[in-house]
Amino acid sequence: MPTLAVRVPDPLFEEFQAVAAARDQKPSDFLRDLVREAVRSDQTDRDDDEVGPSDQARVPPTLSTFQRQQLALQHELAALQYDALAAAGVTSVPVGADDAAEDGDLVVDRQWPVDPVQEASEHRWRARALRLGWVVEYQREFVAIEPELPRSETSFVIDVLEMFFWLHASVTRLPEDQAGRFTRLLFPGFDHNSARESRLAEYARWVLSQGKWAGVDQYARGEGLNSHLPQAARYERMLRVFGPMWQAKRAEGAARDADDAYRFSLTELEQILAA
């Protein structure tokens, strides 16, 4: 059997030994379990790459005593809140803003049926599972946690929105007989059938909800920013053409402080369209 040697600082090794002892395991057995769980979690992540936008983030193979205590206390507090709802005879609660969002528009005055007694029991059961260290049950704590969206992806969304904002400003100023040629330069959103693009669309909706780049989603708003076709690769090609043009226009606009310095000519729009 191959041997895996790992060098770690003395304090970390002492903590590792303490955790292994607390689990009544030899350090080698504990390390083997950690490696096995990490490899299996990574394999599951890769197997599930095409599942869709609700892909769950990797569940940690273990939680510290402090983490388990924190989560258990939160469940017990939630149970007490549901006890109060049960005492008040409450059977429904308002839907949260995130859950009430449909196609990018907020649905108000919706209620979600709830059984406070059952919910309180569920939270107390989960607190007990955490305190007793039932590792297989930890995944229930991370059901609604998605993998992190890397900085490169959020930056890509911002670049796309900024590009379409200025393209939209240029296209909508064209005469009607010319503007019709450039409808593909109006932002159609992202493809919700793509695991990656559906997450980009969700972030784009949040950015636009903050009031940035107003009007850029005018073309796609009715579809909830769902383009129904893959767009990311096209946007990347467009950005490679748009980027140098935009840098030059920003420099020109700063030099002569004129709004028209930021407008794209017909030739420039055609070059971006052809990307």
Long-range contacts (C-beta under 8 A, 24 or more apart in sequence): 4-31, 4-35, 6-31, 19-62, 22-65, 33-61, 34-61, 34-62, 37-61, 37-62, 45-147, 49-195, 50-195, 51-195, 52-195, 52-198, 53-192, 53-195, 53-198, 53-199, 53-202, 54-146, 55-146, 55-147, 55-195, 56-142, 56-143, 56-145, 56-146, 56-147, 57-142, 57-145, 57-146, 57-147, 57-148, 58-147, 59-138, 59-139, 59-142, 60-138, 60-142, 61-135, 62-135, 62-138, 63-130, 63-138, 68-130, 68-131, 68-133, 69-130, 69-131, 71-127, 71-130, 71-141, 72-126, 72-127, 72-128, 72-130, 72-131, 73-127, 75-123, 75-124, 75-126, 75-127, 75-130, 76-123, 76-124, 76-127, 78-119, 78-120, 78-123, 79-119, 79-120, 79-121, 79-123, 79-124, 79-127, 80-120, 82-116, 82-117, 82-119, 82-120, 82-123, 83-116, 83-120, 85-114, 85-116, 86-116, 86-117, 86-120, 90-114, 90-116, 91-115, 91-116, 101-205, 102-224, 103-222, 103-223, 103-224, 103-226, 104-205, 104-217, 104-221, 104-224, 104-225, 105-224, 146-199, 149-199, 149-203, 153-196, 153-199, 153-200, 153-203, 154-203, 156-200, 156-232, 156-235, 156-236, 157-200, 157-203, 157-204, 157-207, 158-207, 159-239, 160-187, 160-204, 160-235, 160-239, 161-187, 161-204, 161-207, 161-208, 161-212, 161-213, 161-216, 162-213, 163-235, 163-238, 163-239, 163-242, 163-246, 164-213, 164-216, 165-213, 165-215, 165-216, 166-246, 166-262, 166-264, 167-242, 167-264, 167-269, 167-272, 168-215, 168-216, 168-218, 168-219, 169-262, 169-263, 170-263, 170-264, 170-269, 171-269, 173-263, 174-266, 178-266, 181-273, 182-269, 182-273, 183-219, 184-273, 185-269, 185-272, 185-273, 186-218, 186-219, 187-216, 187-217, 187-219, 187-220, 188-219, 188-220, 188-223, 188-227, 188-229, 188-231, 189-217, 189-220, 189-223, 189-224, 189-225, 189-226, 189-227, 189-231, 190-225, 190-226, 190-227, 190-231, 190-232, 191-226, 191-227, 191-228, 191-229, 191-230, 191-231, 191-232, 192-224, 192-226, 192-228, 193-228, 194-230, 194-232, 196-232, 197-227, 197-230, 197-231, 197-232, 200-232, 201-225, 201-226, 234-275, 237-275, 238-272, 238-275, 240-275, 241-271, 241-272, 241-275, 242-272, 242-275, 245-271, 245-272
